[in-house]
Amino acid sequence: MNKKILQTLVERKSSGLKSFALLIDPDKVRDSGELVKLINIAVENKVNFFFVGGSLLTGNNLHHVIELVKRNSQLPVVLFPGSTMHIDVSADAVLFLSLISGRNPELLIGQQVIAAPILKRSSLEILPTGYLLIDADNHTTVSYMSNTTPIPADKHSVAVCTAMAGEMLGLKLIYMDAGSGARFPISPRMIAAVRRSIEIPLIVGGGINSVDKALASLRAGADMLVVGNGIEENPNLLIEVSDAINNLNQELDIH
């Protein structure tokens, strides 16, 4: 089984390199030309990965978006699926998510059982990922669609123990998410607490709508930032966050 992307993430973490993924929600793509411009800007500014998906996809745009990304860049395209309906084998990899912060059996293992034979027959790289939904002081789409209660923003020990359990179960990545359109990002204190408790790469997303918030998450210990909604509202944020990450990597004397 191909492990190129997972290996890259592990190696980047080991080297201290911070990574940046641009999240594209196919439902929000209205103009192919505008998407191509965004892809080109992402490539020019050294974004590392494209994530494609969302909690709820109501249209039939997933394959089209992946094709546009792959046609206009050489960067890895990783599916961020909200359900088994959001799988497209033309991508490079899929976050095989288990919502370990919740107690909904369908998202802990049920959907994964349904998806397993489809993924087994595909060439997609499987990225076993423990998904932690963190409270952001507003009811996000992922919270509603998953029918789960997020981990309270101030319950750092709950997040820590959940992440440790995910790692002990053999998951290869931990993804802490405040959800699309979150009012606040995950606190640096919670990120730092989780980072100290696990060895595997830590992905953080949700509520990141400024360079200051991005840097706070990275300095706290996030290995990768995922930004989508903030860039939809302010396209310049892509350039600003990319510059900040590149400068941070240089500050750490990493080349």
SVG drawing of the C-alpha trace seen along z (x, -y; Angstrom):
<svg xmlns="http://www.w3.org/2000/svg" viewBox="-28 -40 47 45">
<polyline fill="none" stroke="black" stroke-width="0.4" points="0.0,0.0 1.3,-3.5 2.4,-5.4 4.0,-8.4 1.9,-11.1 1.9,-9.7 5.6,-9.2 6.0,-12.8 3.9,-14.1 5.9,-12.0 9.2,-13.2 8.1,-16.8 7.1,-16.5 10.4,-14.9 12.3,-17.7 10.1,-20.4 8.6,-21.5 5.2,-23.1 2.7,-22.3 -0.3,-24.1 -3.3,-22.5 -5.9,-24.5 -9.4,-23.1 -11.7,-23.3 -15.4,-22.7 -16.9,-21.5 -20.3,-23.0 -18.8,-26.4 -17.2,-26.3 -19.3,-28.4 -16.8,-29.4 -14.1,-27.1 -12.0,-30.0 -11.9,-31.4 -10.9,-28.0 -8.1,-27.7 -6.8,-31.2 -6.9,-30.0 -5.1,-26.8 -2.4,-28.8 -2.0,-31.2 -1.7,-28.2 1.0,-26.6 2.9,-29.9 2.9,-30.3 4.1,-26.8 0.9,-25.3 1.8,-21.7 -1.5,-19.9 -5.0,-20.4 -7.8,-18.9 -11.1,-18.5 -14.5,-17.8 -16.8,-18.9 -19.3,-17.8 -22.2,-18.1 -22.0,-17.9 -25.3,-18.7 -24.0,-19.0 -22.2,-16.7 -19.0,-18.8 -16.5,-16.6 -14.9,-14.9 -14.9,-18.1 -13.0,-20.0 -10.5,-17.2 -9.9,-17.2 -9.3,-20.9 -6.8,-20.7 -4.9,-17.9 -4.9,-19.5 -3.4,-22.7 -1.0,-21.5 1.3,-18.6 0.4,-18.9 -1.2,-15.9 -5.0,-16.0 -6.4,-14.5 -10.1,-13.7 -11.7,-15.1 -14.9,-13.1 -18.0,-13.7 -19.5,-10.3 -18.9,-7.3 -20.7,-9.3 -17.7,-11.7 -15.1,-9.2 -13.6,-9.8 -10.8,-7.5 -9.1,-10.2 -7.7,-11.8 -4.3,-10.8 -5.3,-10.0 -8.2,-10.0 -8.3,-10.9 -9.9,-7.7 -11.6,-9.5 -12.8,-8.0 -14.6,-10.6 -13.0,-9.6 -14.2,-12.6 -17.9,-11.5 -19.9,-8.5 -21.8,-8.1 -20.9,-4.5 -21.6,-5.3 -18.7,-7.7 -16.5,-5.7 -16.6,-2.5 -19.9,-2.2 -19.1,-4.4 -15.6,-3.0 -16.9,0.6 -19.0,-0.5 -16.1,-2.4 -13.4,0.2 -14.1,2.5 -14.3,-0.6 -11.1,-2.0 -9.4,1.4 -10.0,1.7 -8.8,-1.9 -5.3,-3.3 -6.0,-5.9 -3.5,-6.1 -5.3,-5.5 -4.5,-7.9 -6.0,-6.5 -6.9,-9.7 -8.4,-10.3 -10.8,-13.2 -11.4,-15.4 -14.2,-18.0 -13.5,-20.8 -16.2,-23.3 -15.9,-26.7 -18.8,-28.5 -21.1,-28.0 -23.0,-25.1 -20.9,-24.2 -22.1,-22.1 -19.8,-19.1 -21.3,-19.0 -24.8,-19.0 -24.2,-16.5 -22.2,-14.1 -24.8,-14.2 -22.0,-14.5 -21.0,-16.9 -17.6,-18.6 -15.0,-18.4 -15.4,-21.6 -12.8,-24.2 -11.4,-24.3 -11.3,-20.5 -7.7,-20.0 -7.3,-16.7 -10.2,-15.2 -8.6,-16.2 -5.3,-14.8 -6.6,-11.5 -8.7,-11.1 -5.7,-11.8 -3.5,-9.4 -6.2,-6.7 -6.3,-7.3 -2.6,-6.9 -2.6,-3.7 -5.3,-2.3 -3.0,-2.6 -4.3,-5.8 -1.5,-7.6 -2.7,-11.2 -4.7,-13.3 -6.9,-16.0 -8.3,-18.6 -11.0,-20.6 -13.2,-23.5 -15.3,-23.1 -16.0,-25.1 -17.0,-28.7 -16.0,-28.3 -16.2,-31.5 -12.9,-30.8 -9.9,-28.6 -8.7,-25.8 -6.8,-27.4 -3.0,-27.2 -3.0,-25.7 -5.1,-22.8 -3.0,-22.3 0.2,-22.3 -1.2,-19.9 -2.2,-17.4 1.2,-17.9 3.1,-16.9 1.0,-13.8 1.4,-12.2 4.2,-11.3 2.2,-11.2 1.6,-14.3 -1.1,-16.8 -3.4,-18.5 -5.4,-21.6 -8.2,-23.4 -11.3,-25.6 -11.6,-29.2 -8.2,-30.3 -9.0,-33.6 -5.9,-35.6 -2.1,-35.2 -1.9,-35.7 -4.2,-32.8 -2.3,-30.7 1.0,-31.4 -0.4,-30.8 -1.6,-27.3 1.7,-26.5 3.9,-27.7 1.7,-25.7 2.6,-22.5 0.3,-22.0 2.3,-20.2 -0.2,-21.1 -2.8,-23.9 -6.0,-23.4 -7.7,-26.6 -10.7,-26.8 -13.5,-29.1 -11.1,-31.9 -9.7,-32.0 -13.1,-31.9 -13.9,-35.1 -10.4,-36.7 -8.4,-35.2 -5.4,-37.2 -5.2,-35.1 -3.8,-32.2 -0.7,-34.3 -0.4,-35.7 -0.5,-32.3 1.8,-30.7 4.3,-33.5 4.1,-33.1 4.6,-29.4 7.6,-29.7 9.1,-32.4 8.5,-30.2 10.3,-27.3 13.2,-29.5 13.3,-30.9 13.8,-27.3 16.7,-27.0 14.9,-24.3 15.6,-24.0"/>
</svg>
